[in-house]
Amino acid sequence: MIAELRKSTEQKMQKSLDALKQDLHKVRTGRAHTGILDHVHVDYYGSPVPITQVANVTLIDARTIGVQPWEKPMIAKVEKAIRDADLGLNPATQGDMIRVPMPMLTEERRKELTKVVRHEGENAKVAIRNLRRDAIAHLKDALKRHELAEDDEHRAQDDIQKLTDKFVAEVDKAIVEKEKDLMAV
């Protein structure tokens, strides 16, 4: 029972960490990377699909993303989807290729983005701590029902705490990396 609880708690904490990393990926830095367009959806004959299913997304250079739709009629729709995605990007079509230049970030905007990153990190830490609380409550219930010895319960609580500390440290590390990335000019 303790092993199952630890495993499920660890999996849930890993999912929280993965979700944080996914959210941090969406925070735009000064450099171009194709992951910025991952959550952009294009209207493909009546149904919204991810941009990667209708076009080839590549890096042209450090500050420009290239999007090349596989079908000619999709060029305007892809360009409109990128513009409407509220990413602050202004795509420009050149023949079959859509060029998406990344605008420079001002110092003020970089500081705002670091605050956003810290807030996302705090949310992830809260989610991890809530998982710890739930696991410990589950252990205490098992102790009350005499399904668990008191020593085993204390060892399991220590184990859950170590797990929590490990994931909180990983969240901190991800935040520091993203802040460093944001502040690099």
MOTA-V810780 format. One record per backbone hydrogen bond with DSSP energy under -0.5 kcal/mol. CO is the residue of the C=O (numbers start at 1). NH is the residue of the N-H. Records with the same first field share a line. If there is no record, write none. Layout:
BEGIN
CO->NH + NH
END
This chain:
BEGIN
1->5
2->6
3->7
4->8
5->9
6->10
7->11
8->12
9->13
10->14
11->15
12->16
13->17
14->18
15->19
16->20
17->21
18->22
19->23
20->24
21->25
22->26
23->26 + 27
24->27
26->28
33->36
34->37
35->38
37->40
40->51
42->44 + 49
43->45
44->47
47->44
49->42
50->53
51->54 + 55
54->70 + 71
55->57
56->58 + 68
58->60 + 66
61->64
62->32
63->102
64->60 + 61
65->100
66->58
67->69 + 98
68->56
71->74
72->75
73->77
74->78
75->79
76->80
77->81
78->82
79->83
80->84
81->85
82->85
83->86
92->99
94->97
97->94 + 99
98->67
99->92 + 101
100->65
101->90 + 103
106->110
107->111
108->112
109->113
110->114
111->115
112->116
113->117
114->118
115->119
116->120
117->121
118->122
119->123
120->124
121->125
122->126
123->127
124->128
125->129
126->130
127->131
128->132
129->133
130->134
131->135
132->136
133->137
134->138
135->139
136->140
137->141
138->142
139->143
140->144
141->145
142->147 + 148
143->146
149->153
150->154
151->155
152->156
153->157
154->158
155->159
156->160
157->161
158->162
159->163
160->164
161->165
162->166
163->167
164->168
165->169
166->170
167->171
168->172
169->173
170->174
171->175
172->176
173->177
174->178
175->179
176->180
177->181
178->182
179->183
180->184
END
